[in-house]
Amino acid sequence: MILTLDAGNTESVMGLFDRDTLVHHWRFASQPERTDDELGLLVRGFMREAGFDAGLVDGAAIASVVPPMTPPLIDMCRRHLGVTPVVVDARLPLPISLDVEEPLSVGADRIANTLAAATLYGRDTIAVDLGTATTFDCITGDGHFVGGVISPGIHTGAETLVRRTAKLPRIDLDYPAAVIGRRTETALRSGIVFGAVDAIDGIVRRIRHEWNRPHAYIVATGGLAPLIGPHCATVEHVEPFLTLRGLLFAFRATRPDPVADATPGRTG
């Protein structure tokens, strides 16, 4: 089985693949001060509680946008799982290209998303990743990342709003029952959620027009994709774990296993 780790600024996501199937996934707070031993205890504990033997892990891949977390994650894989992970960055030889002005600055998660979109969909795609930041990745059908958009994430914007206003409360992000809120909490929830939905649709339309790809496939991914994606007029598919799938493909591209490798089916 292949373990994939996507270390983000706020949360990290871990997935366990058996061939093409994501058999389990976990989410934990990104804390750069954790040691490899702490991470090892965390990862092995997650797997044990879910009924998986860590000894069955025979490969790993990491995407990290938090530089201090990368070395402990690598050491954790080596010392606690017995595997040397593939670490995704712009220098890793992958069957994609970063056709932008500063390719070395492209985040590992966006690289993984590019590989996943090209492999799974094989068509011009805009991947909307709803994390600490909301990113829009423009990916051609043959695997060229040509740029995109980075905007504040939904949680990031909401937390900033609450922090900078004295009387606004923190709220859970659920889909609002109505646009017009009749109390502070419902008005706030409406503004955050519907504001995100309309912002995504607006930016996607602008990208399609400027890129001259009116039929580009729109995929929403990331932790908030299941909440926001289905309500966006432009989003055609929700794949919360696009980055993890890209990490699986990166592992296969650099350390192919003829037994485990199988051509993934395309959707869309």
Secondary structure, DSSP 8 states (H G I E B T S, - for coil): -EEEEEE-SSEEEEEEEETTEEEEEEEEE--TT--HHHHHHHHHHHHHHTT--GGG--EEEEEES-GGGHHHHHHHIIIIIS---EE-STTS--S-EE-SS-GGGS-HHHHHHHHHHHHHT-S-EEEEEESSEEEEEEE-TTSEEEEEEEEE-HHHHHHHHHHTSSS---------S-SS-SSHHHHHHHHHHHHHHHHHHHHHHHHHHHHT-TT-EEEEESTTHHHHGGG-SS--EE-TTHHHHHHHHHHHHHS--TTT--------
